[in-house]
C-alpha cells in the first residue's frame, strides 16, 4: 500500500472513530444500559436531544453547578438494578451509596447529602429490605454523608425484580479545584487506584449460572477519602473517573475521545488479582472491560506522579495503586494497550457489556 493511500485510509478510520454512535435500534436492549457504544447512541439521540444544555453536554459523572454566591457544587444521580441483590463483598444497598458518593468524589466534590428512592416488588420480605437499608446506613456513615430525603414505590409481582434503588447526591467543590478532560496534556501519567475487575466478576459468579468457583469479593467502597488524599499530594491532577460499567477500557476511551489524545496503557502494570484474571480467562472476558465499584482512574502531571502514587498506597483502599499508562498526542481518540509480548493492540469501546446487570 502506498504511503498516500495508507494516509487516506488512516484519515477515514480516524474520522469514523470520532463520530458519535448513531441510534439505529427501534427497541431498548440490554446493551443500551451497559455504558458502551449503544449507551452513547441512546444518550445522544434521546436524552441529550430532549434536555440539551451546557451542563448536561459535559456527560460527566456529576454536573458541576455554580451557585449565585460563587460556590460550586456537584450533583449526581444513579439507579441500581443488580442481581443478585447480595453478593460476596456487598449488596445493592452498599452500591446505592458508594456509586453516588464516588461519582461526586471523582468530579472533585466532597460528598455531603444523598437522596434514596426505592421501587419494591409486592411480596418482597420486609426483613430483607431492612438488611439492605442497614447496609446503606453503614455505607453512608463510612463515607461521611447523610441520606436526607427519599421516596418509596411498590409495584406488582414480577414488575421490579425484587428491589431497585435510585440515589442522588450533592457535594461541595473546594475553591480553586478543577478536574476536566480539557486539562489533560501529552506526557501526563494514568493511575488506577487499585486492582481491577473484582466487582463484575464477584457478581457474575454469585449468580451461580457458571460452574466456576473463585474467592472473589466485590471491591465496592467509597473512594472520597482516597480521592482527597491523592489531591492533597497531587493538586494539579487533571481528570478522574470511577471505572464502573465498561471498566477501565471504556473509561479510557471516553477520555481519549473527549480530550482528543491517545491513551496508551501498559498490560504489564495493570493490577489484576490472579483469581480475577483466571476467571476472566475461563469466560473469555477481557478484565479491562469488567466493572469496578471502588476504583478510579486519574490523570496526573508527570512531576506529581510519585507523590500521587505514594498518597494512594498509604491509604487502605489504595495499596495496589499503579501507574498503568501515559497520554500521547497521537493518534487522537485512540486507546492502545502495550502487551507483555512487546506488541500493541487497540482497546475499543464495546457496543454492550459482557456482564449485564452488575450495578
C-alpha positions in Angstrom: 0.0 0.0 0.0 1.4 3.4 -1.0 2.1 5.9 1.7 -0.5 8.3 0.3 -3.2 5.6 0.2 -2.3 4.5 3.7 -2.7 8.1 5.0 -6.1 8.3 3.3 -7.2 5.0 5.0 -6.0 6.2 8.4 -7.8 9.5 7.9 -11.1 7.7 7.2 -10.6 5.4 10.2 -9.9 8.5 12.4 -13.0 10.3 11.1 -15.2 7.3 11.7 -14.0 6.8 15.2 -14.6 10.5 16.1 -18.3 10.1 15.1 -20.7 9.6 18.0 -22.6 6.3 17.6 -25.9 6.6 15.8 -29.1 5.1 17.3 -30.4 2.6 14.8 -32.4 0.4 17.1 -36.2 0.6 17.4 -36.4 -1.1 20.8 -34.3 -1.0 24.0 -31.9 -3.8 24.6 -29.6 -4.7 27.5 -26.7 -3.2 25.5 -28.3 0.3 25.9 -27.7 0.2 29.6 -24.1 -1.2 29.5 -22.2 2.1 29.2 -20.7 1.3 25.8 -21.4 2.5 22.2 -25.1 1.6 22.4 -25.5 3.6 25.6 -23.8 6.6 24.0 -26.1 6.3 21.0 -29.2 6.2 23.2 -28.0 9.1 25.3 -27.2 11.3 22.3 -30.4 10.6 20.3 -32.9 10.6 23.1 -31.8 12.3 26.3 -29.4 14.9 25.0 -31.7 15.7 22.2 -34.5 16.4 24.6 -32.7 18.1 27.5 -29.7 19.7 25.8 -27.9 22.3 28.0 -24.2 23.1 28.7 -24.0 21.2 31.9 -25.6 18.0 30.6 -23.4 18.0 27.5 -20.3 17.5 29.6 -21.5 13.9 30.2 -19.6 13.7 33.4 -20.3 11.5 36.4 -21.8 14.6 38.0 -23.0 18.0 36.9 -20.8 20.9 38.2 -23.0 23.8 39.0 -22.2 27.4 40.0 -24.3 29.0 42.8 -25.0 32.7 42.9 -22.7 33.0 45.9 -19.8 31.9 43.7 -19.6 28.4 45.4 -19.7 25.3 43.2 -21.5 22.1 43.8 -21.6 18.7 42.1 -25.0 17.0 41.6 -25.2 13.3 40.6 -27.9 10.6 40.3 -27.9 6.9 39.6 -30.1 3.8 39.7 -29.1 0.3 40.9 -30.7 -2.9 39.5 -28.0 -5.5 40.3 -28.8 -9.3 40.5 -28.3 -11.0 42.9 -29.1 -8.3 45.4 -26.4 -9.6 47.8 -23.1 -10.8 46.5 -19.6 -11.5 48.0 -18.3 -8.3 49.5 -21.5 -6.2 49.3 -25.1 -5.7 48.3 -27.4 -3.4 46.3 -27.6 -1.2 49.5 -23.8 -0.7 49.5 -23.7 0.0 45.8 -26.5 2.6 46.1 -24.4 4.7 48.4 -20.9 4.0 47.1 -21.9 4.6 43.5 -23.2 8.1 44.0 -20.5 9.1 46.6 -17.9 8.0 44.1 -19.4 9.9 41.2 -19.3 13.1 43.3 -15.8 12.4 44.5 -14.2 11.9 41.1 -15.9 15.2 40.0 -13.8 17.0 42.6 -16.5 17.4 45.2 -16.7 16.5 48.8 -20.0 14.5 49.1 -22.5 15.8 51.7 -26.0 14.6 51.1 -27.9 11.8 49.4 -31.5 11.0 48.5 -32.7 7.5 48.2 -35.7 6.2 46.2 -36.9 2.5 46.4 -39.0 0.6 43.9 -40.1 -2.6 45.8 -41.9 -5.6 44.3 -45.0 -6.8 46.0 -44.2 -9.8 48.2 -40.6 -8.7 49.0 -39.8 -9.6 52.6 -39.6 -6.6 54.9 -36.7 -8.3 56.8 -34.6 -8.4 53.6 -35.5 -4.7 52.9 -34.3 -3.8 56.4 -31.0 -5.5 55.8 -30.3 -3.6 52.6 -31.4 -0.3 54.3 -28.9 -1.2 57.1 -26.2 -1.7 54.5 -27.0 1.8 53.2 -26.9 3.3 56.7 -23.5 1.8 57.4 -22.1 2.8 54.0 -23.3 6.4 54.4 -21.7 6.6 57.8 -18.4 5.3 56.5 -18.4 7.8 53.6 -19.4 10.7 55.9 -22.6 11.5 54.1 -26.3 11.8 55.2 -29.3 10.4 53.5 -31.7 13.3 53.9 -34.7 12.6 51.7 -36.3 9.8 49.7 -39.3 8.1 48.2 -40.9 4.6 48.1 -43.0 2.9 45.4 -44.5 -0.6 45.4 -45.2 -2.4 42.1 -46.9 -5.6 41.3 -45.3 -9.1 41.5 -42.8 -9.6 38.7 -42.5 -5.9 37.9 -39.3 -4.9 39.7 -37.1 -8.0 40.0 -37.3 -7.6 43.8 -35.8 -4.2 44.5 -34.5 -1.3 42.6 -32.8 1.7 44.4 -32.0 5.1 43.0 -29.8 7.7 44.7 -28.9 11.3 44.0 -26.2 13.2 45.7 -24.8 16.7 46.3 -21.3 17.6 47.1 -19.3 20.8 47.5 -16.3 21.6 45.4 -13.4 23.4 47.2 -12.4 26.7 45.8 -9.8 26.5 43.1 -10.3 22.8 42.4 -11.0 21.8 38.8 -10.9 18.4 37.1 -11.6 18.3 33.4 -10.6 16.4 30.3 -9.5 19.6 28.6 -6.7 19.9 31.1 -5.1 16.6 30.0 -1.8 17.0 28.2 0.6 14.7 26.4 3.2 13.3 28.8 0.7 13.0 31.7 0.5 9.7 33.5 -2.5 7.5 34.1 -3.0 6.0 37.5 -5.5 3.4 38.7 -6.3 3.4 42.4 -6.1 -0.4 42.8 -6.8 -3.8 41.4 -9.5 -4.0 38.7 -12.3 -6.3 37.8 -13.4 -7.7 41.2 -16.9 -6.3 41.3 -18.1 -7.5 37.9 -16.6 -11.0 38.4 -17.9 -11.3 42.0 -21.5 -10.5 40.8 -21.2 -12.8 37.8 -20.0 -15.8 39.8 -22.6 -15.1 42.6 -25.4 -15.8 40.1 -24.5 -19.4 40.2 -25.0 -19.9 36.5 -21.4 -20.9 35.8 -19.5 -24.0 37.1 -16.7 -21.7 38.4 -15.7 -21.2 42.0 -13.3 -18.4 42.9 -12.6 -16.4 46.0 -13.5 -13.0 44.6 -15.2 -10.2 46.6 -16.7 -7.1 45.1 -14.5 -4.0 45.6 -17.5 -1.8 46.4 -16.3 1.1 48.7 -16.5 4.9 49.0 -13.4 6.5 47.4 -13.9 10.1 48.6 -11.3 9.7 51.3 -8.9 8.2 48.8 -9.5 11.0 46.3 -8.9 13.7 48.9 -5.6 12.1 49.9 -4.4 12.0 46.3 -5.5 15.5 45.5 -3.6 16.8 48.6 -0.5 15.2 47.3 -1.0 15.9 43.6 -3.0 19.2 43.5 -2.6 19.6 39.7 -4.4 16.3 38.9 -6.1 16.8 35.6 -9.0 14.4 35.5 -10.7 11.5 37.3 -13.4 8.9 36.6 -14.6 5.9 38.5 -14.3 2.8 36.3 -17.8 1.3 36.8 -19.8 0.0 33.8 -17.5 -1.0 31.0 -14.4 -0.9 33.2 -11.1 0.7 32.6 -11.3 0.1 28.8 -14.5 2.2 28.4 -13.3 5.0 30.7 -10.0 5.2 28.8 -12.0 5.5 25.5 -14.2 8.3 26.9 -11.1 10.2 28.0 -9.3 9.7 24.6 -12.3 10.9 22.7 -13.2 13.8 24.9 -9.7 15.1 25.4 -8.6 14.4 21.8 -5.5 12.5 22.9 -4.1 9.0 22.7 -4.3 6.8 25.8 -1.5 4.2 26.0 -1.9 1.5 28.6 0.7 -1.0 29.7 -0.5 -4.5 30.2 2.4 -5.4 32.4 1.5 -2.8 35.0 -2.3 -3.4 35.2 -3.1 -4.6 38.7 -5.3 -7.6 38.5 -5.8 -10.3 41.2 -4.8 -13.8 39.9 -8.3 -15.2 40.7 -9.9 -12.4 38.7 -7.6 -12.9 35.8 -8.2 -16.7 35.9 -12.0 -16.3 35.9 -11.8 -13.8 33.1 -9.7 -16.2 31.1 -12.1 -19.1 31.6 -15.0 -16.9 30.5 -13.2 -15.3 27.6 -13.7 -11.8 29.1 -11.1 -9.0 28.9 -10.6 -7.7 32.5 -10.2 -4.2 31.1 -14.0 -4.2 30.4 -15.1 -5.6 33.8 -16.8 -3.2 36.2 -15.4 -1.9 39.4 -17.2 -0.1 42.3 -14.4 1.1 44.4 -11.7 2.1 42.0 -10.9 5.2 39.9 -8.7 6.3 37.1 -6.7 9.6 37.4 -4.5 11.6 35.0 -1.7 13.4 36.8 1.2 15.5 35.5 4.5 13.6 35.4 6.2 15.6 38.1 3.4 14.8 40.6 3.0 11.1 39.7 5.3 9.7 42.5 3.6 11.9 45.2 0.1 10.8 44.0 1.1 7.1 44.0 2.6 7.3 47.5 -0.6 9.0 48.8 -2.8 6.3 47.3 -0.7 3.5 48.6 -0.7 4.9 52.1 -4.5 4.6 52.2 -6.1 1.3 53.0 -8.1 1.3 49.8 -5.1 2.3 47.5 -2.4 -0.2 48.5 -2.4 -1.7 45.0 -2.4 1.6 43.1 -0.3 1.7 40.0 0.8 3.8 37.0 -0.8 2.0 34.1 -0.1 4.2 31.1 0.5 7.6 29.6 -1.0 10.3 27.4 0.3 10.9 23.9 -0.7 13.5 21.4 -1.3 10.9 18.6 -3.2 9.0 17.3 -6.0 11.2 18.7 -9.0 9.4 20.1 -7.3 6.0 20.2 -6.7 3.7 23.2 -3.9 1.2 22.8 -2.5 -1.5 25.0 1.2 -2.3 25.1 1.2 -6.1 25.5 3.5 -8.2 27.6 4.9 -9.6 24.4 6.1 -6.3 23.1 3.4 -5.6 20.7 0.3 -3.4 20.9 -3.5 -3.7 20.3 -6.4 -1.3 20.1 -8.7 -1.2 23.1 -12.0 -0.1 21.5 -15.3 0.8 23.3 -17.6 -2.2 23.3 -21.1 -2.0 22.0 -22.6 -3.6 25.1 -21.3 -5.2 28.3 -20.2 -8.8 28.6 -21.6 -8.8 32.2 -25.1 -7.2 32.3 -26.9 -6.1 35.5 -23.8 -5.7 37.6 -24.8 -2.4 39.2 
